[in-house]
Amino acid sequence: MKIGFEAISLLGASGIERYARNLVGALSALDGSVEVNLYTNASRQKAINEYFGANPGIHTRDFFVHPLMLGNIGAPAISFIKDNYLMPKAAKEVTLFHCVNACEFNHRIMNQVVTIHDLFVFYDDLWAKEAYEPNQELFKERHTQAVNRALALFVPSFAIKLELLDRFPAIDSNKIFVTHEAAEDKFRKTAPDYELLEKNGITRETRFLIYVSRIDPRKNYDRIIEAFSSVPEGCKLVMVGGAKPYFIKKLYDKAAEFKIEDRFIHIDNATTEELVHLYNAALALVFVSYAEGFGLPILEAMQCGCPVITSNASCMPEIAGDAALLADPHNIDSIRGCMLRITESDNLRNELAEKGLKRSKLFSWEQTAQKTVEGYEYAIRCMKI
């Protein structure tokens, strides 16, 4: 079967883009039953070819023009041509076209499957409005079109599948495939490289908890900071993640409010190599979001032997199993209690690290690809009916 992907942003840093390129690589490594066709533009094609190397299962196509070829003024026209003409044309060349981001679902493509990473666009919470405005209504419409029109739906957790069925009770549950994600092999247990970490003020003597994610309200950074303010001196909080300037300012204001400026480190753009060594040096990961579609940092930390504190909500217990401490993300005392337990007990950290390493081995991109192919086969059967 030939599967097409829009790949202009395939090598980007977002979670969706990381999902897409790991899936592409895993699909191409199967038994040869899947031929991946990546539709991009000339400026990105070379980088994609270099990333995947000489892979007979992956074909890149210089199919689109650069979005800013006509400058910012001409960008809407380029987008219109792409969505209305070029994308449908590309889809006709393949068995199925896989949309990896429901916010970009194109209703003009009939042979389409889609990944729905989460349903936060439908939430009325302030953090959802801040994340999606001014496009929340447009993205709601595209998600709804995806649910109703796609031949198969892929979701990263059973929690999202249940939420999808609850929100759209009329859809056939058979068209929803849970495709758990996985951490990349680069995340592994290793001796921390303190020469690499010292540029961010982290030495061999630094004891710290680490937060890894975007800085936005859904990630609960304000409660994490407030809870950490009660952790005894001698421990730092390292927050790794980029954000809009507005949220960065709020982050630093919150650190000042709870007087942890001298125990607070923010790292904006950590490389994967730096992140691996940060996980390996940390006392624990603190990942207590209000909601997640999957929660990849949980597995990244576990593969590095880093103990995990995560939420007892959304999909996070599904991913963490019994290998993490679970906190109520809405309860500061609950978060604080987990922080204190894990910073005060070597035995607890060792126990969770061992459990985490075992837990992380239950997830792999090969399994993700195999389950995705099941979805493709279902979609192809639907087309023949």
C-alpha positions as CSV (number, residue, x, y, z in Angstrom):
1,M,0.0,0.0,0.0
2,K,1.1,3.6,-0.7
3,I,0.7,6.0,2.2
4,G,1.0,9.8,1.7
5,F,2.0,12.4,4.2
6,E,2.2,16.2,3.9
7,A,5.8,16.6,5.1
8,I,6.7,20.3,4.9
9,S,7.2,20.5,8.7
10,L,8.2,16.9,9.2
11,L,11.5,17.8,10.9
12,G,10.1,20.4,13.2
13,A,10.3,20.4,17.0
14,S,6.7,20.0,18.0
15,G,5.2,16.8,19.5
16,I,3.1,16.2,16.4
17,E,6.1,16.5,14.1
18,R,8.1,14.1,16.3
19,Y,5.3,11.7,16.1
20,A,5.1,11.9,12.3
21,R,8.7,11.3,11.6
22,N,9.0,8.4,14.1
23,L,5.9,6.8,12.6
24,V,7.3,7.3,9.0
25,G,10.6,5.7,10.1
26,A,8.8,2.8,11.8
27,L,6.4,2.2,8.9
28,S,9.3,2.0,6.4
29,A,11.1,-0.5,8.6
30,L,8.2,-3.0,8.5
31,D,8.1,-6.0,6.1
32,G,8.0,-3.8,3.0
33,S,4.2,-3.8,2.7
34,V,4.1,0.0,3.2
35,E,5.6,2.5,0.8
36,V,5.7,6.0,2.4
37,N,5.4,9.0,0.1
38,L,6.4,12.4,1.6
39,Y,5.1,15.5,-0.1
40,T,7.1,18.5,0.6
41,N,8.9,21.4,-1.1
42,A,12.3,21.8,-2.6
43,S,13.8,23.6,0.3
44,R,12.8,20.8,2.7
45,Q,13.4,17.8,0.5
46,K,17.1,17.6,0.9
47,A,17.0,17.8,4.7
48,I,14.3,15.0,4.8
49,N,16.4,12.8,2.6
50,E,19.4,13.3,4.8
51,Y,17.4,12.6,7.9
52,F,16.1,9.2,6.7
53,G,19.1,8.3,4.6
54,A,18.9,5.8,1.7
55,N,15.6,4.2,2.7
56,P,13.9,2.3,-0.2
57,G,10.6,2.5,1.7
58,I,10.5,6.3,1.7
59,H,10.0,8.5,-1.3
60,T,10.1,12.3,-1.1
61,R,8.3,14.5,-3.6
62,D,9.0,18.1,-4.4
63,F,5.3,18.9,-4.7
64,F,4.6,22.2,-3.0
65,V,6.1,25.6,-3.3
66,H,7.5,27.4,-0.3
67,P,4.6,28.9,1.8
68,L,6.3,32.4,1.7
69,M,7.4,32.3,-1.9
70,L,5.3,35.4,-2.5
71,G,6.0,36.9,0.9
72,N,3.5,37.3,3.7
73,I,1.1,39.1,1.4
74,G,0.9,36.2,-1.0
75,A,0.9,33.5,1.7
76,P,-2.9,33.1,1.7
77,A,-3.0,32.5,-2.1
78,I,-0.2,29.8,-1.8
79,S,-2.2,28.2,1.0
80,F,-5.4,28.3,-1.0
81,I,-3.8,26.6,-4.0
82,K,-2.2,23.9,-1.8
83,D,-5.4,23.1,0.1
84,N,-7.8,23.2,-2.9
85,Y,-5.6,21.7,-5.7
86,L,-2.2,20.3,-4.7
87,M,-3.2,18.3,-1.6
88,P,-6.2,16.5,-3.4
89,K,-3.9,15.9,-6.4
90,A,-1.2,14.3,-4.1
91,A,-3.9,12.1,-2.4
92,K,-4.9,10.6,-5.8
93,E,-1.4,9.2,-6.2
94,V,-1.5,7.1,-3.1
95,T,-3.7,4.4,-1.5
96,L,-4.4,6.5,1.6
97,F,-3.4,10.0,2.7
98,H,-2.5,10.2,6.4
99,C,-3.3,13.6,8.1
100,V,-1.2,13.7,11.3
101,N,-2.8,16.8,12.7
102,A,-6.6,17.1,12.8
103,C,-6.3,20.9,12.9
104,E,-5.1,20.7,9.3
105,F,-7.8,18.1,8.1
106,N,-8.6,18.7,4.5
107,H,-12.2,17.7,3.7
108,R,-11.5,17.6,0.0
109,I,-9.5,14.4,0.3
110,M,-11.7,11.3,0.3
111,N,-9.1,8.6,0.9
112,Q,-7.9,10.0,4.2
113,V,-7.1,8.7,7.6
114,V,-6.3,11.1,10.5
115,T,-4.5,11.1,13.9
116,I,-6.4,12.9,16.6
117,H,-3.8,13.6,19.4
118,D,-6.3,15.1,21.8
119,L,-9.6,16.9,22.0
120,F,-8.5,20.0,23.9
121,V,-9.8,22.2,21.2
122,F,-13.4,21.5,22.4
123,Y,-12.6,22.4,26.0
124,D,-14.0,25.5,27.6
125,D,-11.2,25.9,30.1
126,L,-9.3,29.1,30.0
127,W,-6.0,27.3,29.1
128,A,-7.7,25.8,26.0
129,K,-8.9,29.2,24.8
130,E,-5.5,30.8,25.4
131,A,-3.9,28.0,23.4
132,Y,-6.2,28.0,20.4
133,E,-7.4,31.5,20.0
134,P,-8.1,33.1,17.5
135,N,-8.6,29.8,15.6
136,Q,-10.5,27.6,18.2
137,E,-13.8,27.6,16.2
138,L,-12.0,26.7,12.9
139,F,-10.1,23.9,14.6
140,K,-13.3,22.6,16.2
141,E,-14.8,22.4,12.8
142,R,-11.8,20.6,11.3
143,H,-11.8,18.1,14.1
144,T,-15.5,17.4,13.6
145,Q,-15.0,16.9,9.9
146,A,-12.1,14.6,10.6
147,V,-14.2,12.4,13.0
148,N,-17.1,12.2,10.6
149,R,-15.3,11.9,7.2
150,A,-11.9,10.1,7.8
151,L,-11.9,6.4,7.0
152,A,-10.0,5.6,10.2
153,L,-9.0,7.5,13.3
154,F,-5.8,7.0,15.2
155,V,-5.5,8.2,18.9
156,P,-2.5,7.9,21.2
157,S,-4.3,6.5,24.3
158,F,-7.4,4.7,25.4
159,A,-8.3,7.8,27.4
160,I,-8.6,9.8,24.2
161,K,-10.6,7.0,22.5
162,L,-13.1,7.0,25.4
163,E,-13.3,10.8,25.3
164,L,-13.8,10.7,21.5
165,L,-16.7,8.2,21.8
166,D,-18.3,10.3,24.6
167,R,-18.1,13.5,22.6
168,F,-19.2,11.8,19.3
169,P,-21.4,8.9,20.3
170,A,-22.6,8.3,16.7
171,I,-19.3,7.2,15.3
172,D,-18.3,3.6,14.9
173,S,-15.8,2.6,17.6
174,N,-14.3,0.1,15.1
175,K,-12.8,3.0,13.1
176,I,-10.8,4.2,16.1
177,F,-7.3,2.7,16.6
178,V,-5.2,3.3,19.7
179,T,-1.6,3.7,18.6
180,H,0.5,4.3,21.7
181,E,3.6,6.3,21.1
182,A,7.1,5.6,22.4
183,A,10.2,7.5,23.4
184,E,13.1,7.6,20.9
185,D,16.0,5.2,21.4
186,K,18.2,8.3,22.1
187,F,16.6,8.5,25.5
188,R,18.6,6.0,27.6
189,K,20.3,5.5,30.9
190,T,23.8,7.0,30.9
191,A,26.3,8.9,33.1
192,P,25.3,12.6,33.0
193,D,27.7,14.8,31.1
194,Y,28.2,17.7,33.5
195,E,30.4,19.6,31.1
196,L,27.4,19.8,28.8
197,L,25.0,20.8,31.6
198,E,27.2,23.4,33.3
199,K,26.3,26.0,30.8
200,N,22.9,26.0,32.4
201,G,24.2,26.2,35.9
202,I,23.9,22.5,36.7
203,T,26.9,20.8,38.3
204,R,27.6,17.4,39.8
205,E,26.4,18.7,43.2
206,T,23.1,20.1,41.9
207,R,20.0,18.3,43.2
208,F,17.0,19.1,41.0
209,L,13.5,18.2,39.9
210,I,12.9,18.6,36.2
211,Y,9.8,19.8,34.2
212,V,9.8,19.1,30.5
213,S,7.2,20.5,28.2
214,R,5.9,23.7,26.7
215,I,5.3,26.5,29.1
216,D,1.6,27.0,29.0
217,P,-1.3,26.8,31.5
218,R,-2.4,23.3,30.6
219,K,1.0,22.0,31.8
220,N,0.2,23.4,35.3
221,Y,3.5,25.2,35.7
222,D,2.0,27.7,38.3
223,R,0.9,24.9,40.7
224,I,4.2,23.1,40.2
225,I,6.1,26.3,41.2
226,E,3.9,26.9,44.2
227,A,4.3,23.3,45.4
228,F,8.0,23.3,44.9
229,S,8.4,26.4,47.1
230,S,7.8,24.1,50.1
231,V,10.6,21.7,49.0
232,P,13.6,22.3,51.4
233,E,16.6,24.4,50.3
234,G,19.3,22.5,48.5
235,C,17.0,21.4,45.7
236,K,16.3,23.3,42.4
237,L,13.6,23.3,39.9
238,V,14.7,23.0,36.2
239,M,12.0,23.9,33.8
240,V,12.7,22.9,30.2
241,G,10.5,24.3,27.4
242,G,9.7,27.2,25.2
243,A,6.7,29.4,25.1
244,K,5.2,32.6,23.9
245,P,6.9,35.7,25.6
246,Y,3.6,36.3,27.5
247,F,3.9,32.9,29.2
248,I,7.6,33.1,29.9
249,K,7.0,36.4,31.7
250,K,4.2,34.7,33.8
251,L,6.6,31.9,34.6
252,Y,9.3,34.2,36.0
253,D,6.7,36.3,37.8
254,K,5.4,33.1,39.5
255,A,8.9,32.1,40.5
256,A,9.4,35.5,42.0
257,E,6.0,35.4,43.8
258,F,7.0,32.2,45.6
259,K,10.6,33.4,46.2
260,I,12.4,30.5,44.4
261,E,14.4,32.7,41.9
262,D,17.7,31.4,43.3
263,R,16.5,27.8,43.0
264,F,14.9,28.1,39.6
265,I,16.4,27.4,36.1
266,H,14.6,27.9,32.9
267,I,16.1,26.3,29.7
268,D,14.3,27.4,26.5
269,N,15.7,25.3,23.7
270,A,17.4,22.1,25.0
271,T,18.8,19.7,22.4
272,T,17.9,16.1,22.6
273,E,21.4,15.3,23.8
274,E,21.0,17.9,26.6
275,L,17.6,16.5,27.5
276,V,19.0,13.0,27.8
277,H,21.6,14.2,30.3
278,L,19.2,16.3,32.2
279,Y,16.9,13.3,32.7
280,N,19.8,11.2,33.9
281,A,21.0,13.9,36.4
282,A,17.5,14.8,37.8
283,L,16.0,13.5,41.0
284,A,12.7,13.1,39.2
285,L,10.5,14.4,36.4
286,V,7.5,16.5,37.5
287,F,4.8,16.1,34.8
288,V,1.4,17.0,36.3
289,S,-0.6,18.4,33.4
290,Y,-4.3,18.9,33.7
291,A,-4.7,16.8,30.5
292,E,-2.6,15.1,27.9
293,G,-3.1,13.0,24.7
294,F,-0.2,10.8,25.6
295,G,2.5,12.4,27.7
296,L,5.7,11.4,26.0
297,P,8.1,13.0,28.6
298,I,6.9,10.2,31.0
299,L,8.5,7.5,28.8
300,E,11.5,9.6,27.9
301,A,12.3,10.0,31.6
302,M,11.6,6.3,32.4
303,Q,14.0,5.2,29.6
304,C,16.7,7.3,31.2
305,G,16.1,5.8,34.7
306,C,14.6,9.1,35.9
307,P,11.7,8.6,38.5
308,V,8.4,10.2,37.5
309,I,5.7,12.2,39.3
310,T,2.7,12.6,37.0
311,S,-1.0,13.3,37.2
312,N,-3.8,11.0,38.2
313,A,-5.9,12.4,35.4
314,S,-6.5,12.0,31.7
315,C,-4.2,9.4,30.0
316,M,-1.2,9.7,32.4
317,P,-2.1,6.8,34.6
318,E,-2.5,4.7,31.5
319,I,1.0,5.5,30.3
320,A,2.8,5.4,33.7
321,G,1.1,2.3,35.2
322,D,2.5,1.6,38.7
323,A,5.9,3.0,37.8
324,A,5.2,6.6,38.9
325,L,3.9,8.7,41.8
326,L,0.4,10.0,40.9
327,A,-0.7,13.5,42.0
328,D,-3.9,15.4,41.7
329,P,-3.0,18.2,39.3
330,H,-5.6,20.5,40.9
331,N,-4.3,20.0,44.5
332,I,-1.1,21.7,45.5
333,D,-0.8,19.6,48.6
334,S,-0.9,16.5,46.5
335,I,1.8,17.7,44.2
336,R,3.9,19.0,47.1
337,G,3.6,15.6,48.9
338,C,4.9,13.7,45.9
339,M,7.8,16.1,45.6
340,L,8.8,15.7,49.2
341,R,8.5,12.0,49.2
342,I,10.7,11.6,46.1
343,T,13.4,14.1,47.2
344,E,13.7,12.6,50.7
345,S,13.9,8.9,49.8
346,D,16.8,7.3,47.9
347,N,14.9,4.0,48.1
348,L,11.8,5.3,46.5
349,R,13.7,6.9,43.7
350,N,15.6,3.7,43.0
351,E,12.4,1.7,43.1
352,L,10.6,4.0,40.7
353,A,13.6,4.2,38.4
354,E,13.7,0.4,38.1
355,K,9.9,0.1,37.5
356,G,10.1,2.9,35.0
357,L,12.8,1.2,32.9
358,K,10.6,-1.9,32.8
359,R,7.5,0.0,32.0
360,S,9.1,1.9,29.1
361,K,10.0,-1.3,27.4
362,L,6.2,-2.0,26.8
363,F,6.1,0.8,24.2
364,S,7.8,0.9,20.8
365,W,7.4,2.6,17.5
366,E,7.4,-0.8,15.8
367,Q,4.2,-1.6,17.7
368,T,2.8,1.9,16.8
369,A,3.5,1.2,13.1
370,Q,1.9,-2.3,13.3
371,K,-1.2,-1.0,14.9
372,T,-1.3,1.9,12.4
373,V,-1.2,-0.6,9.5
374,E,-4.2,-2.3,11.0
375,G,-6.0,1.0,10.7
376,Y,-4.9,1.4,7.1
377,E,-6.2,-2.0,6.2
378,Y,-9.5,-1.2,7.8
379,A,-9.7,2.0,5.8
380,I,-8.9,0.2,2.6
381,R,-11.7,-2.3,3.3
382,C,-14.1,0.7,3.8
383,M,-13.2,2.1,0.5
384,K,-14.1,-1.2,-1.3
385,I,-17.6,-1.4,0.3
